[in-house]
C-alpha cells in the first residue's frame, strides 16, 4: 500500500518489504497487536475477547 501511495511513501514501502526488516517487523507487529489495549490511548474496544486471548 505504501509503494502504491507514491511520493515520499514509496521508499518506506520498499524498505519495509526487505526480508531483514520484515523478519523484525512481523513479530513486532504481532506483539503490539496482542497488547494494544495496554498501550497509551488504548480503549476497551482494543481488547480481544477472553476466548480469542486463550486461543493464542
N, C-alpha and C positions, 0 to 999 in steps of 0.2 A: 504494500500500500504506500509506503514511504517513497519507493522508487517511482511509482506512477504519479506521486504528488508533484514531482518536478521541483524546480528552483533549488532552494537550499536543502530540501529534504532528501533528494536523490542520493547524495554521497552518504548520508546517515543510513539510508536503507541498504545500500551496498555494504557498508561497514557491518551492520547488524547481521547480514546474510553470510559473513565469513564464518567458516567452521569453528575456529578457536573462539570466536565471540559467541556463537550460538551455544557451544558447549558450556559456557558460563551463564549466558543469558537465559537459556531454557530452564535449568534448575532454579535459578534465582527468581524467575517469574513465578514458577510453581510455589516456591516458598512464600513469596509476597502474597500471591493469590490466596493461599491457605490461611494466612494470618492477617488479611486485610482489615478484619473487624477490630484488630488490636492496634492498628496504626492511627496516628493522629488524624482526626476528621472522620474516622470510621463510625458507622452508624449500625444499628441493629439490622438494617436491610442488607448490610455487607456480610453478615454472619451466615454460615451454612447451617442447615438443619442438623440436629444431632445424628440422624441416620446417615447423612452424607459424610459427616466427620468420622463416624465409626467405620465407614467403608474404606477410608484412606488408610 
